[in-house]
Amino acid sequence: MKTKVHVYLKPGVLDVQGKAIEGALHDLGWGDVANVRVGKTIEFEVAGADRVKAEAEAKAMADKLLANTVIESYRVEIV
């Protein structure tokens, strides 16, 4: 099953990359843009047809490796 894990910094954690992008957008004339946050998406295939199992495995992967759960949150999407 095609799986996507979307990882984002938790609210309140300073997003330096987001601030840099926000500043650049302002410099380019999009001054009404605010609160830019940057994340990452990790895509992979999980063998089998059991959607519930694939989601559980993806969450375990995110907890153990794909996200730093101290400062990041994540969302699993099975497509």
C-alpha positions in Angstrom: 0.0 0.0 0.0 1.3 3.4 -0.9 1.9 5.3 2.4 2.8 8.9 3.1 4.0 10.2 6.4 3.7 14.0 6.8 6.1 15.4 9.4 5.8 19.0 10.8 7.3 20.9 13.7 5.0 21.1 16.7 3.3 24.5 17.4 5.6 26.7 19.4 8.8 25.2 18.0 10.7 27.9 16.0 10.7 27.1 12.3 13.8 28.8 11.1 13.4 27.6 7.5 9.8 28.7 7.5 10.8 32.2 8.7 13.4 32.4 6.0 10.9 31.5 3.3 8.4 33.9 4.7 10.9 36.7 4.6 11.8 35.8 1.0 8.1 35.8 0.0 7.7 39.3 1.5 10.8 40.5 -0.4 9.2 39.2 -3.6 6.0 41.1 -3.0 3.8 38.7 -1.2 3.6 40.7 2.0 0.3 39.2 3.1 1.9 35.7 3.7 2.3 34.9 7.4 3.1 32.0 9.7 5.0 29.9 7.1 5.8 26.4 8.4 8.0 23.9 6.6 7.5 20.1 6.8 8.5 17.0 5.0 6.7 14.1 3.4 8.1 10.6 3.3 6.5 8.2 0.8 6.9 4.5 0.6 5.2 1.2 -0.1 4.1 -1.2 2.6 3.5 -4.8 1.4 0.1 -6.3 1.8 -3.5 -5.2 1.5 -4.4 -4.7 5.2 -5.0 -1.0 5.5 -5.2 -1.0 9.3 -1.9 -3.0 9.6 -0.1 -0.7 7.1 -1.2 2.4 9.1 0.0 0.9 12.3 3.3 0.0 10.8 3.7 3.5 9.4 3.0 5.0 12.8 5.5 2.8 14.4 8.1 3.8 11.8 7.3 7.5 12.4 7.6 7.1 16.2 10.9 5.3 16.0 12.7 6.9 13.1 10.8 9.3 10.7 9.9 12.0 13.2 11.5 13.4 16.3 8.4 13.3 18.5 9.9 15.7 21.0 9.6 18.6 18.5 7.7 17.1 15.6 4.2 15.7 15.0 3.2 13.6 12.1 0.2 12.4 10.1 0.0 9.1 8.3 -1.9 8.8 5.0 -2.6 5.5 3.2 -3.4 6.1 -0.4 
